[in-house]
């Protein structure tokens, strides 16, 4: 349920930005971002005081740190260069 609330708020802001991007000089205002964050916080927080947006940030960070098959120790593994072959 909260995912839908977050999605609808994001879509609302996206629609506003697209309609007003020339007058906004293609910048997303701090006030609008602060208002968005307050609205998400109203949906509730965890026992640790994290909002659903905070939890989403943690999840995205964990996904970004996940190793891929071509990664070793968090860095991308490069095979031998053509010069060494």
C-alpha positions in Angstrom: 0.0 0.0 0.0 2.8 2.5 0.9 4.6 1.7 -2.4 1.5 3.0 -4.2 1.4 6.2 -2.1 5.1 6.8 -2.8 4.7 6.0 -6.5 1.7 8.4 -6.9 3.6 11.2 -5.1 6.6 10.6 -7.4 4.4 10.6 -10.5 2.7 13.8 -9.3 6.0 15.6 -8.9 7.3 14.2 -12.2 4.2 15.5 -14.0 4.6 19.0 -12.3 8.3 19.1 -13.3 7.6 18.2 -16.9 4.9 20.8 -17.2 7.0 23.5 -15.6 10.6 22.6 -16.5 11.3 25.7 -18.6 10.0 28.1 -15.8 12.0 26.0 -13.2 15.1 26.3 -15.3 15.1 22.4 -15.2 15.8 22.4 -11.5 14.0 20.6 -8.7 13.5 23.1 -5.9 14.6 22.3 -2.3 11.2 23.4 -1.0 9.4 20.9 -3.2 11.8 18.1 -2.2 11.4 19.0 1.5 7.6 18.9 1.1 7.8 15.5 -0.7 10.0 14.1 2.1 7.6 15.4 4.8 4.7 13.8 3.0 6.5 10.4 2.9 7.3 10.7 6.6 3.6 11.2 7.3 3.0 7.7 5.9 4.8 6.4 9.0 8.3 5.5 10.3 10.0 2.4 11.5 11.0 1.8 15.2 14.4 3.1 14.3 12.9 6.4 13.0 13.4 5.6 9.3 10.8 6.6 6.8 9.9 4.4 3.8 12.0 6.6 1.6 15.0 6.0 4.0 14.4 2.2 3.7 14.3 2.6 -0.1 17.6 4.4 -0.1 19.2 1.6 2.0 17.8 -1.0 -0.4 19.1 0.8 -3.5 22.5 1.1 -1.8 22.6 -2.6 -1.1 21.7 -3.4 -4.7 24.4 -1.1 -5.9 27.0 -2.8 -3.7 26.0 -6.4 -4.7 28.8 -8.1 -6.6 28.2 -9.2 -10.2 29.7 -12.3 -11.8 32.6 -10.2 -13.2 33.3 -8.5 -9.9 36.0 -9.3 -7.3 36.1 -7.6 -3.9 33.6 -4.9 -5.0 35.6 -3.8 -8.0 35.0 -4.8 -11.6 37.4 -7.5 -12.8 39.1 -6.7 -16.0 40.5 -9.5 -18.1 43.9 -9.3 -19.7 44.4 -6.5 -22.1 45.1 -7.0 -25.7 48.7 -5.8 -25.2 49.4 -8.8 -22.9 47.9 -11.4 -25.2 
